[in-house]
Amino acid sequence: MKPVNAPYQLSLAKSSHQYSHLQQFIQDQYFREFNATIPHFLPVLLGLYRADGQLVSACGLNPAHLNNLYLEHYLDAPVEQVVANQHGIVMERTQIIEIGNFAAVEAGASRIMFAALCLLLRKSHLDYVAFTGTNKIRNIFQRLHLNPVELSPALPERLGEDADAWGEYYRNHPLVMIGDVNAGYQTLCENSLLFSLFDAMPSLFSETVRTSA
């Protein structure tokens, strides 16, 4: 049962001001950790806030049926074709969403954010989440007992001019990965109390700002 005043709230940017605020938070975290200047933000941004209003994590979302995925720069074919060829799993782009621009103030906030995203995506009937995971992100998934599968190394030369802007990011051995949202939900239900931390999930894409500005 959820607490009356949930400790955390997931909120999608609904104005250009909110979008810019989340952009700046993400940019600050990437500059601090990787000396990076982010050249591209995903079209929808969302933030995880504590009950006191403090922003502790943020990320971007990109639905595969509406756009090319940024991580498809690293692949030789569309993500659903790569998954089918490598793992024999057939999926439609309408089932896939990309998560990127992931930032958090510390590892605990990252784990809470991943749980919130799992709830949001399951509510939104999205079955698969594609992302580029560094060593740190993969370790967080492991601690949550989640098992996304590897598709490809994320190599900077695939980005052209964008590569230099990412600073030391590629020293963290990022991999393109995809995970099953419903399997993740079941795992977290069985192994974690994180789902008890949230208020109601927002409605994905209904009122959000969609821009890559």
KAHURA-V418058 format. One record per helix or strand of 2 or more residues. SS is the DSSP state (@ for helix, = for strand). FROM is the first residue (numbers start at 1). TO is the last residue. If there is no record, write none. Layout:
BEGIN
{{SS | FROM | TO} {SS | FROM | TO}}
END
This chain:
BEGIN
{{= | 8 | 12} {@ | 16 | 34} {= | 44 | 50} {= | 55 | 63} {@ | 70 | 74} {@ | 79 | 87} {@ | 93 | 95} {= | 96 | 104} {@ | 107 | 123} {= | 128 | 133} {@ | 135 | 143} {= | 149 | 153} {@ | 156 | 166} {@ | 169 | 172} {= | 175 | 180} {@ | 181 | 191} {@ | 194 | 197}}
END
